[in-house]
Amino acid sequence: MSRARPDETAAAQQEEGSGCFGFMFVPLIVILVSALLGSVAWTTDPSPAASMDSPPVTASGISPIFRAEVRHWADSISRWAAAAGVDPNLAATVMQIESCGDPRATSSAGAMGLFQVMPFHFRALENPYDPDTNAARGLAYLARSLAAGSGNARLALAGYNGGIGVISRGEWTWSAQTKRYVQYGAPIYEDAHSGLSSSAALNQWYERYGVSLCRQASQRLGLQ
């Protein structure tokens, strides 16, 4: 937004003086002083409205370490995570391991959708495979796990997989599946949270467990 220039009509206002020299000299001084003040104001007093034209810089999105199938949901993950009050990279870690971004993923145990939510977490008439609904239920449980673990992401991941009750128990009591979930999930999240551009833990998980899962997600999302 441009700043208004000083009123140029002030230069035309003449102070009374005697003789031709007095008549010309005073307006000349007024013009020079007005121009000088206008120049200073123009360069040192930027308009408040102009400063509001530049919005504050904010960070958004998820780490680039995640597979393309998960990054496909980056904007939605940021929105869902904000609503649930969790780190979007933690939400992305869960999606990576649970479904690799396949909204129609279904496990042999009956878990469904992007965040592999069990049927009893949904309300009547809800569509478990609707991404928004699935994320709302899944990330609400992740937030509860995070709270139960006093903000410890590793414990939150254990609670998400094995039930919140496992958080208060010794790790030696965890199931092999929960131990494996944390073994890969915790370092994947740490790599994402630390700002790395790649993750050895995620690559290892993909090679051992994620190839077919991510291939199915890629086909479902039309990324191939």
Buried (B, 14 or more C-beta within 10 A) or exposed (E): EEEEEBEEEEBEEEEEEEEEEEEEEBBEEBBEEBEEEBEEBEEEEEEEEEEEEEEEEEEEEBBBBBBBBBBBBBEBBBBBBEBBEBBBBBBBBBBBBBBBBBBEBBEEEEBBBBBBBBEEBBEEEEEBBBBEBBBBBBBBBBBBBBBBBEEBBBBBBBBBBBEBEBBEEEEEEBEEEBBBBBBBBBBBBBBBBEEBEEBEBBBBBBEEBBEEBBBBBBEBBEBE
